[in-house]
Amino acid sequence: MSAAATPQWLDDDEMRFWRSFILTATLLESRLNRELVEGHGISHSDYSILVVLSEAPDHQMRMSALADFIASSKSRLSHQVARMEKAGLVERQECDSDGRGVLAVMLPKGRELLERAAPTHVAGVRDHVISRLSADEQRSFADALERVLQGLSGSDEVAEAS
């Protein structure tokens, strides 16, 4: 949209949706973070990194791919992983196949913490979200969010170019 264009203001229903979405996302992130910090001394963002690494082959992933996967800047991820290294949860290693690449590798202490924290996280997700929506609502909401995610990640442009 150019600076001279007249904005297409949100109508009442669109504004209700938008504000509910933003406030819900913010409060949910805060609540899940608080539950993990209080219960296990780990932030939700650190927990998310451990989850991704736990699902990766050999519990490791290139730092650049990890940053993309969790929607973080490389700089922010580097600081976060440095803190997690000090806690003994992960370590950085040079990539054997590429001298320039750096891997984030989950350590046994990170795996143990993830296993202890996962039930707390799943209970929070279930209590705060899943239990409040029917299966049909969950599918519809997932479909809608996936369309938004495709647009934000540039997947729409790839599909349109095909």
Secondary structure as GFF3:
##gff-version 3
##sequence-region A 1 162
A	DSSP	alpha_helix	12	40	.	.	.	ID=ss1
A	DSSP	alpha_helix	44	55	.	.	.	ID=ss2
A	DSSP	three_ten_helix	57	59	.	.	.	ID=ss3
A	DSSP	beta_strand	60	62	.	.	.	ID=ss4
A	DSSP	alpha_helix	63	69	.	.	.	ID=ss5
A	DSSP	alpha_helix	74	86	.	.	.	ID=ss6
A	DSSP	beta_strand	90	95	.	.	.	ID=ss7
A	DSSP	beta_strand	98	106	.	.	.	ID=ss8
A	DSSP	alpha_helix	108	128	.	.	.	ID=ss9
A	DSSP	three_ten_helix	130	132	.	.	.	ID=ss10
A	DSSP	alpha_helix	135	153	.	.	.	ID=ss11
A	DSSP	alpha_helix	155	161	.	.	.	ID=ss12
###
